Amino acid sequence: MKKHILTFGLLAGVIVSAFMSVSMIFAKNNPTLHMEWGEVIGYSSMLLAFSMIFVAILRYRRERGGVTFKEGLLIGLGISAIASALYVITWIIIYKNVYPDFPQQYVQLTVEKMQKTGKSAEDIQAMKDQMKMMFSWYDTWYGLVGITLMEIFPLGVVVSLVAALILKRKHHG
């Protein structure tokens, strides 16, 4: 089980980290386009990476002649943890070294988008206040790691639960 978790966790982590790296480098140079498509690309790459959970559970099941829900869930959660850790490390490197003005740029583009759609000054200020509070968490390591981890890990948990439920099979003895 450990071999499957490590192998597919690293593969999932490389997939999601590579997508994020390319996406954020592109975003720095094309922020408006990234604002429109960044989340779609980001979460799609996470789903692609977490598809490795299905592959790992299927391989484990084939090797062992079956897999319980618990075994499948543990495999999925292990892969999710490794991939999420690599994602967090990659984001911290990018944020600290390549794109340190991300929060300011994100708020600016959000304000522009809200202005174009006719939002009130009060709504815009409320969004700015909310973003200021959220991005203030980026000033601490706990906040930066926590926020980044919350972007990816819950999706991994959901995919792990679904994969373990779908792929469970009784062991053949």
Rosetta constraint file for C-alpha pairs under 8 A:
AtomPair CA 1 CA 5 HARMONIC 6.26 0.50
AtomPair CA 1 CA 60 HARMONIC 7.05 0.50
AtomPair CA 1 CA 75 HARMONIC 6.82 0.50
AtomPair CA 2 CA 6 HARMONIC 6.05 0.50
AtomPair CA 2 CA 75 HARMONIC 8.00 0.50
AtomPair CA 3 CA 7 HARMONIC 5.93 0.50
AtomPair CA 4 CA 8 HARMONIC 5.85 0.50
AtomPair CA 4 CA 9 HARMONIC 7.82 0.50
AtomPair CA 4 CA 56 HARMONIC 5.84 0.50
AtomPair CA 4 CA 60 HARMONIC 7.20 0.50
AtomPair CA 4 CA 75 HARMONIC 7.31 0.50
AtomPair CA 5 CA 9 HARMONIC 5.43 0.50
AtomPair CA 5 CA 56 HARMONIC 7.39 0.50
AtomPair CA 5 CA 75 HARMONIC 5.63 0.50
AtomPair CA 5 CA 76 HARMONIC 7.59 0.50
AtomPair CA 5 CA 78 HARMONIC 5.62 0.50
AtomPair CA 5 CA 79 HARMONIC 5.18 0.50
AtomPair CA 6 CA 10 HARMONIC 5.96 0.50
AtomPair CA 6 CA 78 HARMONIC 7.83 0.50
AtomPair CA 6 CA 79 HARMONIC 6.98 0.50
AtomPair CA 6 CA 82 HARMONIC 7.55 0.50
AtomPair CA 7 CA 11 HARMONIC 6.29 0.50
AtomPair CA 8 CA 12 HARMONIC 5.92 0.50
AtomPair CA 8 CA 52 HARMONIC 5.91 0.50
AtomPair CA 8 CA 53 HARMONIC 7.16 0.50
AtomPair CA 8 CA 56 HARMONIC 6.39 0.50
AtomPair CA 8 CA 79 HARMONIC 6.25 0.50
AtomPair CA 9 CA 13 HARMONIC 6.01 0.50
AtomPair CA 9 CA 52 HARMONIC 7.69 0.50
AtomPair CA 9 CA 78 HARMONIC 7.00 0.50
AtomPair CA 9 CA 79 HARMONIC 3.95 0.50
AtomPair CA 9 CA 80 HARMONIC 6.65 0.50
AtomPair CA 9 CA 81 HARMONIC 7.56 0.50
AtomPair CA 9 CA 82 HARMONIC 5.08 0.50
AtomPair CA 9 CA 83 HARMONIC 5.33 0.50
AtomPair CA 10 CA 14 HARMONIC 6.07 0.50
AtomPair CA 10 CA 79 HARMONIC 7.64 0.50
AtomPair CA 10 CA 82 HARMONIC 6.43 0.50
AtomPair CA 10 CA 83 HARMONIC 6.28 0.50
AtomPair CA 10 CA 86 HARMONIC 7.98 0.50
AtomPair CA 11 CA 15 HARMONIC 6.23 0.50
AtomPair CA 11 CA 49 HARMONIC 7.59 0.50
AtomPair CA 11 CA 52 HARMONIC 7.62 0.50
AtomPair CA 11 CA 83 HARMONIC 7.78 0.50
AtomPair CA 12 CA 16 HARMONIC 6.25 0.50
AtomPair CA 12 CA 49 HARMONIC 4.34 0.50
AtomPair CA 12 CA 50 HARMONIC 6.19 0.50
AtomPair CA 12 CA 52 HARMONIC 6.18 0.50
AtomPair CA 12 CA 79 HARMONIC 7.36 0.50
AtomPair CA 12 CA 83 HARMONIC 5.40 0.50
AtomPair CA 13 CA 17 HARMONIC 5.86 0.50
AtomPair CA 13 CA 49 HARMONIC 6.99 0.50
AtomPair CA 13 CA 82 HARMONIC 6.56 0.50
AtomPair CA 13 CA 83 HARMONIC 3.70 0.50
AtomPair CA 13 CA 84 HARMONIC 6.73 0.50
AtomPair CA 13 CA 85 HARMONIC 7.67 0.50
AtomPair CA 13 CA 86 HARMONIC 5.29 0.50
AtomPair CA 13 CA 87 HARMONIC 6.30 0.50
AtomPair CA 14 CA 18 HARMONIC 5.83 0.50
AtomPair CA 14 CA 83 HARMONIC 7.49 0.50
AtomPair CA 14 CA 86 HARMONIC 7.37 0.50
AtomPair CA 15 CA 19 HARMONIC 6.28 0.50
AtomPair CA 15 CA 45 HARMONIC 7.29 0.50
AtomPair CA 15 CA 48 HARMONIC 7.79 0.50
AtomPair CA 15 CA 49 HARMONIC 5.61 0.50
AtomPair CA 16 CA 20 HARMONIC 6.12 0.50
AtomPair CA 16 CA 45 HARMONIC 5.63 0.50
AtomPair CA 16 CA 46 HARMONIC 5.68 0.50
AtomPair CA 16 CA 48 HARMONIC 7.89 0.50
AtomPair CA 16 CA 49 HARMONIC 5.77 0.50
AtomPair CA 16 CA 83 HARMONIC 7.39 0.50
AtomPair CA 16 CA 87 HARMONIC 6.50 0.50
AtomPair CA 17 CA 21 HARMONIC 5.99 0.50
AtomPair CA 17 CA 86 HARMONIC 6.68 0.50
AtomPair CA 17 CA 87 HARMONIC 5.26 0.50
AtomPair CA 17 CA 90 HARMONIC 6.02 0.50
AtomPair CA 17 CA 91 HARMONIC 7.99 0.50
AtomPair CA 18 CA 22 HARMONIC 6.24 0.50
AtomPair CA 19 CA 23 HARMONIC 5.92 0.50
AtomPair CA 19 CA 42 HARMONIC 7.41 0.50
AtomPair CA 19 CA 45 HARMONIC 6.38 0.50
AtomPair CA 20 CA 24 HARMONIC 5.88 0.50
AtomPair CA 20 CA 42 HARMONIC 6.70 0.50
AtomPair CA 20 CA 87 HARMONIC 7.98 0.50
AtomPair CA 20 CA 90 HARMONIC 7.94 0.50
AtomPair CA 20 CA 91 HARMONIC 7.68 0.50
AtomPair CA 21 CA 25 HARMONIC 6.15 0.50
AtomPair CA 21 CA 90 HARMONIC 7.36 0.50
AtomPair CA 21 CA 91 HARMONIC 7.86 0.50
AtomPair CA 21 CA 94 HARMONIC 7.24 0.50
AtomPair CA 22 CA 26 HARMONIC 6.07 0.50
AtomPair CA 23 CA 27 HARMONIC 5.93 0.50
AtomPair CA 23 CA 34 HARMONIC 7.86 0.50
AtomPair CA 23 CA 38 HARMONIC 7.36 0.50
AtomPair CA 23 CA 41 HARMONIC 7.87 0.50
AtomPair CA 23 CA 42 HARMONIC 7.96 0.50
AtomPair CA 24 CA 28 HARMONIC 6.09 0.50
AtomPair CA 24 CA 94 HARMONIC 7.73 0.50
AtomPair CA 24 CA 99 HARMONIC 7.75 0.50
AtomPair CA 25 CA 29 HARMONIC 6.86 0.50
AtomPair CA 25 CA 98 HARMONIC 7.64 0.50
AtomPair CA 25 CA 99 HARMONIC 7.91 0.50
AtomPair CA 26 CA 30 HARMONIC 5.99 0.50
AtomPair CA 26 CA 31 HARMONIC 7.89 0.50
AtomPair CA 26 CA 34 HARMONIC 7.65 0.50
AtomPair CA 27 CA 31 HARMONIC 4.74 0.50
AtomPair CA 27 CA 32 HARMONIC 7.87 0.50
AtomPair CA 27 CA 33 HARMONIC 7.41 0.50
AtomPair CA 27 CA 34 HARMONIC 5.11 0.50
AtomPair CA 27 CA 35 HARMONIC 7.93 0.50
AtomPair CA 27 CA 38 HARMONIC 7.89 0.50
AtomPair CA 28 CA 99 HARMONIC 6.70 0.50
AtomPair CA 28 CA 102 HARMONIC 7.91 0.50
AtomPair CA 30 CA 34 HARMONIC 6.26 0.50
AtomPair CA 31 CA 35 HARMONIC 6.01 0.50
AtomPair CA 31 CA 105 HARMONIC 7.68 0.50
AtomPair CA 31 CA 109 HARMONIC 7.89 0.50
AtomPair CA 32 CA 36 HARMONIC 6.64 0.50
AtomPair CA 32 CA 109 HARMONIC 6.94 0.50
AtomPair CA 33 CA 37 HARMONIC 6.41 0.50
AtomPair CA 33 CA 38 HARMONIC 7.88 0.50
AtomPair CA 34 CA 38 HARMONIC 4.69 0.50
AtomPair CA 35 CA 39 HARMONIC 7.82 0.50
AtomPair CA 35 CA 106 HARMONIC 7.69 0.50
AtomPair CA 35 CA 109 HARMONIC 7.32 0.50
AtomPair CA 37 CA 41 HARMONIC 6.15 0.50
AtomPair CA 38 CA 42 HARMONIC 5.90 0.50
AtomPair CA 39 CA 43 HARMONIC 5.95 0.50
AtomPair CA 40 CA 44 HARMONIC 5.92 0.50
AtomPair CA 41 CA 45 HARMONIC 6.08 0.50
AtomPair CA 42 CA 46 HARMONIC 6.36 0.50
AtomPair CA 43 CA 47 HARMONIC 6.23 0.50
AtomPair CA 44 CA 48 HARMONIC 6.17 0.50
AtomPair CA 45 CA 49 HARMONIC 6.06 0.50
AtomPair CA 46 CA 50 HARMONIC 6.02 0.50
AtomPair CA 46 CA 152 HARMONIC 7.07 0.50
AtomPair CA 46 CA 155 HARMONIC 7.86 0.50
AtomPair CA 47 CA 51 HARMONIC 6.13 0.50
AtomPair CA 47 CA 155 HARMONIC 7.89 0.50
AtomPair CA 48 CA 52 HARMONIC 7.57 0.50
AtomPair CA 49 CA 83 HARMONIC 7.92 0.50
AtomPair CA 50 CA 54 HARMONIC 7.75 0.50
AtomPair CA 50 CA 79 HARMONIC 7.90 0.50
AtomPair CA 50 CA 80 HARMONIC 7.14 0.50
AtomPair CA 50 CA 156 HARMONIC 6.36 0.50
AtomPair CA 50 CA 159 HARMONIC 6.84 0.50
AtomPair CA 51 CA 55 HARMONIC 6.78 0.50
AtomPair CA 52 CA 56 HARMONIC 6.00 0.50
AtomPair CA 53 CA 57 HARMONIC 6.15 0.50
AtomPair CA 53 CA 75 HARMONIC 7.23 0.50
AtomPair CA 53 CA 76 HARMONIC 5.26 0.50
AtomPair CA 53 CA 79 HARMONIC 6.64 0.50
AtomPair CA 53 CA 159 HARMONIC 7.60 0.50
AtomPair CA 53 CA 160 HARMONIC 6.71 0.50
AtomPair CA 53 CA 163 HARMONIC 7.05 0.50
AtomPair CA 54 CA 58 HARMONIC 6.08 0.50
AtomPair CA 54 CA 163 HARMONIC 5.78 0.50
AtomPair CA 54 CA 167 HARMONIC 7.84 0.50
AtomPair CA 55 CA 59 HARMONIC 6.16 0.50
AtomPair CA 56 CA 60 HARMONIC 6.08 0.50
AtomPair CA 56 CA 75 HARMONIC 7.45 0.50
AtomPair CA 57 CA 61 HARMONIC 5.94 0.50
AtomPair CA 57 CA 67 HARMONIC 7.65 0.50
AtomPair CA 57 CA 72 HARMONIC 5.80 0.50
AtomPair CA 57 CA 75 HARMONIC 6.81 0.50
AtomPair CA 57 CA 76 HARMONIC 7.65 0.50
AtomPair CA 57 CA 163 HARMONIC 7.72 0.50
AtomPair CA 57 CA 164 HARMONIC 7.59 0.50
AtomPair CA 57 CA 167 HARMONIC 7.17 0.50
AtomPair CA 58 CA 62 HARMONIC 6.13 0.50
AtomPair CA 58 CA 167 HARMONIC 7.04 0.50
AtomPair CA 59 CA 63 HARMONIC 6.18 0.50
AtomPair CA 60 CA 64 HARMONIC 6.04 0.50
AtomPair CA 60 CA 66 HARMONIC 7.78 0.50
AtomPair CA 60 CA 67 HARMONIC 7.23 0.50
AtomPair CA 61 CA 65 HARMONIC 5.56 0.50
AtomPair CA 61 CA 66 HARMONIC 4.44 0.50
AtomPair CA 61 CA 67 HARMONIC 4.97 0.50
AtomPair CA 61 CA 169 HARMONIC 7.56 0.50
AtomPair CA 62 CA 66 HARMONIC 6.52 0.50
AtomPair CA 64 CA 171 HARMONIC 7.19 0.50
AtomPair CA 65 CA 170 HARMONIC 7.79 0.50
AtomPair CA 65 CA 171 HARMONIC 5.17 0.50
AtomPair CA 65 CA 172 HARMONIC 5.32 0.50
AtomPair CA 65 CA 173 HARMONIC 7.63 0.50
AtomPair CA 66 CA 168 HARMONIC 7.12 0.50
AtomPair CA 66 CA 169 HARMONIC 4.91 0.50
AtomPair CA 66 CA 170 HARMONIC 5.12 0.50
AtomPair CA 66 CA 171 HARMONIC 3.98 0.50
AtomPair CA 66 CA 172 HARMONIC 6.42 0.50
AtomPair CA 67 CA 71 HARMONIC 6.11 0.50
AtomPair CA 67 CA 72 HARMONIC 6.39 0.50
AtomPair CA 67 CA 167 HARMONIC 7.51 0.50
AtomPair CA 67 CA 168 HARMONIC 5.22 0.50
AtomPair CA 67 CA 169 HARMONIC 5.23 0.50
AtomPair CA 67 CA 170 HARMONIC 6.27 0.50
AtomPair CA 67 CA 171 HARMONIC 6.26 0.50
AtomPair CA 68 CA 72 HARMONIC 6.19 0.50
AtomPair CA 68 CA 164 HARMONIC 7.73 0.50
AtomPair CA 68 CA 168 HARMONIC 5.13 0.50
AtomPair CA 68 CA 169 HARMONIC 6.21 0.50
AtomPair CA 68 CA 170 HARMONIC 6.62 0.50
AtomPair CA 68 CA 171 HARMONIC 7.76 0.50
AtomPair CA 69 CA 73 HARMONIC 5.99 0.50
AtomPair CA 69 CA 164 HARMONIC 5.09 0.50
AtomPair CA 69 CA 165 HARMONIC 5.98 0.50
AtomPair CA 69 CA 167 HARMONIC 7.83 0.50
AtomPair CA 69 CA 168 HARMONIC 5.26 0.50
AtomPair CA 70 CA 74 HARMONIC 6.08 0.50
AtomPair CA 70 CA 164 HARMONIC 7.39 0.50
AtomPair CA 71 CA 75 HARMONIC 6.19 0.50
AtomPair CA 71 CA 164 HARMONIC 7.71 0.50
AtomPair CA 72 CA 76 HARMONIC 6.15 0.50
AtomPair CA 72 CA 160 HARMONIC 7.45 0.50
AtomPair CA 72 CA 163 HARMONIC 7.19 0.50
AtomPair CA 72 CA 164 HARMONIC 4.47 0.50
AtomPair CA 72 CA 165 HARMONIC 7.92 0.50
AtomPair CA 72 CA 167 HARMONIC 7.52 0.50
AtomPair CA 72 CA 168 HARMONIC 6.94 0.50
AtomPair CA 73 CA 77 HARMONIC 6.01 0.50
AtomPair CA 73 CA 160 HARMONIC 5.54 0.50
AtomPair CA 73 CA 161 HARMONIC 5.98 0.50
AtomPair CA 73 CA 163 HARMONIC 7.63 0.50
AtomPair CA 73 CA 164 HARMONIC 5.13 0.50
AtomPair CA 74 CA 78 HARMONIC 5.98 0.50
AtomPair CA 75 CA 79 HARMONIC 6.21 0.50
AtomPair CA 75 CA 160 HARMONIC 7.81 0.50
AtomPair CA 76 CA 80 HARMONIC 6.02 0.50
AtomPair CA 76 CA 156 HARMONIC 7.42 0.50
AtomPair CA 76 CA 157 HARMONIC 7.41 0.50
AtomPair CA 76 CA 159 HARMONIC 7.53 0.50
AtomPair CA 76 CA 160 HARMONIC 4.43 0.50
AtomPair CA 76 CA 161 HARMONIC 7.65 0.50
AtomPair CA 76 CA 163 HARMONIC 7.63 0.50
AtomPair CA 76 CA 164 HARMONIC 7.49 0.50
AtomPair CA 77 CA 81 HARMONIC 6.03 0.50
AtomPair CA 77 CA 156 HARMONIC 6.99 0.50
AtomPair CA 77 CA 157 HARMONIC 6.19 0.50
AtomPair CA 77 CA 160 HARMONIC 6.06 0.50
AtomPair CA 78 CA 82 HARMONIC 6.34 0.50
AtomPair CA 79 CA 83 HARMONIC 6.05 0.50
AtomPair CA 80 CA 84 HARMONIC 5.81 0.50
AtomPair CA 80 CA 153 HARMONIC 6.32 0.50
AtomPair CA 80 CA 156 HARMONIC 4.97 0.50
AtomPair CA 80 CA 157 HARMONIC 6.92 0.50
AtomPair CA 80 CA 160 HARMONIC 7.77 0.50
AtomPair CA 81 CA 85 HARMONIC 6.05 0.50
AtomPair CA 81 CA 153 HARMONIC 6.97 0.50
AtomPair CA 81 CA 156 HARMONIC 7.99 0.50
AtomPair CA 82 CA 86 HARMONIC 6.33 0.50
AtomPair CA 83 CA 87 HARMONIC 6.14 0.50
AtomPair CA 84 CA 88 HARMONIC 6.13 0.50
AtomPair CA 84 CA 149 HARMONIC 6.38 0.50
AtomPair CA 84 CA 152 HARMONIC 6.09 0.50
AtomPair CA 84 CA 153 HARMONIC 5.78 0.50
AtomPair CA 85 CA 89 HARMONIC 6.20 0.50
AtomPair CA 85 CA 149 HARMONIC 7.54 0.50
AtomPair CA 86 CA 90 HARMONIC 6.01 0.50
AtomPair CA 87 CA 91 HARMONIC 6.14 0.50
AtomPair CA 87 CA 149 HARMONIC 7.92 0.50
AtomPair CA 87 CA 152 HARMONIC 7.90 0.50
AtomPair CA 88 CA 92 HARMONIC 6.18 0.50
AtomPair CA 88 CA 145 HARMONIC 6.37 0.50
AtomPair CA 88 CA 148 HARMONIC 5.80 0.50
AtomPair CA 88 CA 149 HARMONIC 6.14 0.50
AtomPair CA 89 CA 93 HARMONIC 6.28 0.50
AtomPair CA 90 CA 94 HARMONIC 6.19 0.50
AtomPair CA 91 CA 95 HARMONIC 5.80 0.50
AtomPair CA 91 CA 148 HARMONIC 7.55 0.50
AtomPair CA 92 CA 96 HARMONIC 5.83 0.50
AtomPair CA 92 CA 144 HARMONIC 7.72 0.50
AtomPair CA 92 CA 145 HARMONIC 7.88 0.50
AtomPair CA 93 CA 97 HARMONIC 5.83 0.50
AtomPair CA 93 CA 98 HARMONIC 7.52 0.50
AtomPair CA 94 CA 98 HARMONIC 4.91 0.50
AtomPair CA 94 CA 99 HARMONIC 5.95 0.50
AtomPair CA 94 CA 100 HARMONIC 7.85 0.50
AtomPair CA 95 CA 99 HARMONIC 4.78 0.50
AtomPair CA 95 CA 100 HARMONIC 4.98 0.50
AtomPair CA 95 CA 102 HARMONIC 7.27 0.50
AtomPair CA 96 CA 100 HARMONIC 5.40 0.50
AtomPair CA 101 CA 105 HARMONIC 6.17 0.50
AtomPair CA 102 CA 106 HARMONIC 5.90 0.50
AtomPair CA 103 CA 107 HARMONIC 6.19 0.50
AtomPair CA 103 CA 135 HARMONIC 6.45 0.50
AtomPair CA 104 CA 108 HARMONIC 6.12 0.50
AtomPair CA 105 CA 109 HARMONIC 6.13 0.50
AtomPair CA 106 CA 110 HARMONIC 6.11 0.50
AtomPair CA 107 CA 111 HARMONIC 6.12 0.50
AtomPair CA 107 CA 128 HARMONIC 6.81 0.50
AtomPair CA 107 CA 131 HARMONIC 6.91 0.50
AtomPair CA 108 CA 112 HARMONIC 6.30 0.50
AtomPair CA 109 CA 113 HARMONIC 6.14 0.50
AtomPair CA 110 CA 114 HARMONIC 6.13 0.50
AtomPair CA 111 CA 115 HARMONIC 6.09 0.50
AtomPair CA 111 CA 124 HARMONIC 6.36 0.50
AtomPair CA 111 CA 128 HARMONIC 7.84 0.50
AtomPair CA 112 CA 116 HARMONIC 6.22 0.50
AtomPair CA 113 CA 117 HARMONIC 6.41 0.50
AtomPair CA 114 CA 118 HARMONIC 6.35 0.50
AtomPair CA 114 CA 119 HARMONIC 5.35 0.50
AtomPair CA 114 CA 124 HARMONIC 6.80 0.50
AtomPair CA 115 CA 119 HARMONIC 5.64 0.50
AtomPair CA 115 CA 120 HARMONIC 7.76 0.50
AtomPair CA 115 CA 124 HARMONIC 7.85 0.50
AtomPair CA 119 CA 123 HARMONIC 6.21 0.50
AtomPair CA 119 CA 124 HARMONIC 6.71 0.50
AtomPair CA 120 CA 124 HARMONIC 6.30 0.50
AtomPair CA 121 CA 125 HARMONIC 6.06 0.50
AtomPair CA 122 CA 126 HARMONIC 6.08 0.50
AtomPair CA 123 CA 127 HARMONIC 6.23 0.50
AtomPair CA 124 CA 128 HARMONIC 6.21 0.50
AtomPair CA 125 CA 129 HARMONIC 6.10 0.50
AtomPair CA 126 CA 130 HARMONIC 6.16 0.50
AtomPair CA 127 CA 131 HARMONIC 6.03 0.50
AtomPair CA 128 CA 132 HARMONIC 5.93 0.50
AtomPair CA 129 CA 133 HARMONIC 6.26 0.50
AtomPair CA 130 CA 134 HARMONIC 6.20 0.50
AtomPair CA 131 CA 135 HARMONIC 5.87 0.50
AtomPair CA 132 CA 136 HARMONIC 5.93 0.50
AtomPair CA 133 CA 137 HARMONIC 6.95 0.50
AtomPair CA 134 CA 138 HARMONIC 7.53 0.50
AtomPair CA 135 CA 139 HARMONIC 7.44 0.50
AtomPair CA 136 CA 140 HARMONIC 7.92 0.50
AtomPair CA 137 CA 142 HARMONIC 7.85 0.50
AtomPair CA 137 CA 143 HARMONIC 4.50 0.50
AtomPair CA 137 CA 144 HARMONIC 6.16 0.50
AtomPair CA 137 CA 147 HARMONIC 7.90 0.50
AtomPair CA 138 CA 143 HARMONIC 5.43 0.50
AtomPair CA 138 CA 144 HARMONIC 4.41 0.50
AtomPair CA 139 CA 143 HARMONIC 7.10 0.50
AtomPair CA 139 CA 144 HARMONIC 7.04 0.50
AtomPair CA 140 CA 144 HARMONIC 6.12 0.50
AtomPair CA 141 CA 145 HARMONIC 5.95 0.50
AtomPair CA 142 CA 146 HARMONIC 5.76 0.50
AtomPair CA 143 CA 147 HARMONIC 5.89 0.50
AtomPair CA 144 CA 148 HARMONIC 6.15 0.50
AtomPair CA 145 CA 149 HARMONIC 5.92 0.50
AtomPair CA 146 CA 150 HARMONIC 6.14 0.50
AtomPair CA 147 CA 151 HARMONIC 6.59 0.50
AtomPair CA 148 CA 152 HARMONIC 7.16 0.50
AtomPair CA 149 CA 153 HARMONIC 5.77 0.50
AtomPair CA 150 CA 154 HARMONIC 6.43 0.50
AtomPair CA 151 CA 155 HARMONIC 7.90 0.50
AtomPair CA 152 CA 156 HARMONIC 6.62 0.50
AtomPair CA 153 CA 157 HARMONIC 6.31 0.50
AtomPair CA 154 CA 158 HARMONIC 6.36 0.50
AtomPair CA 155 CA 159 HARMONIC 6.21 0.50
AtomPair CA 156 CA 160 HARMONIC 5.95 0.50
AtomPair CA 157 CA 161 HARMONIC 6.21 0.50
AtomPair CA 158 CA 162 HARMONIC 6.24 0.50
AtomPair CA 159 CA 163 HARMONIC 5.93 0.50
AtomPair CA 160 CA 164 HARMONIC 5.95 0.50
AtomPair CA 161 CA 165 HARMONIC 6.10 0.50
AtomPair CA 162 CA 166 HARMONIC 6.07 0.50
AtomPair CA 163 CA 167 HARMONIC 5.80 0.50
AtomPair CA 164 CA 168 HARMONIC 5.79 0.50
